[in-house]
Amino acid sequence: VIHADFEAFTSNMRIKNVLSLLGSGFIRCHSGYAVNKERIKSISPYKLTLYTGEEIPVPVKKYTAIKKTLSESI
């Protein structure tokens, strides 16, 4: 399911294929999640928090790489 600002869409595409269409503004933070970098409020070793308050799981092993990617895009 792809969540946009006010709508949700169902897609049969793999996340990696969706990300290739969306471009570099999105990051894959978990095997089942990709998020818009501009929507991320904070990151911790276990979760990303979006400005909407939604929390997305982050594997501890991916935390450092994701944090580095986010700091490079600021």
Stockholm file with secondary structure:
# STOCKHOLM 1.0

chainA/1-74         VIHADFEAFTSNMRIKNVLSLLGSGFIRCHSGYAVNKERIKSISPYKLTLYTGEEIPVPVKKYTAIKKTLSESI
#=GR chainA/1-74 SS CEECSSCEECCCSCHHHHHHHHCTTEEEEETTEEEEGGGEEEECSSEEEETTSCEEECCHHHHHHHHHHHHHTC
#=GC SS_cons        CEECSSCEECCCSCHHHHHHHHCTTEEEEETTEEEEGGGEEEECSSEEEETTSCEEECCHHHHHHHHHHHHHTC
//
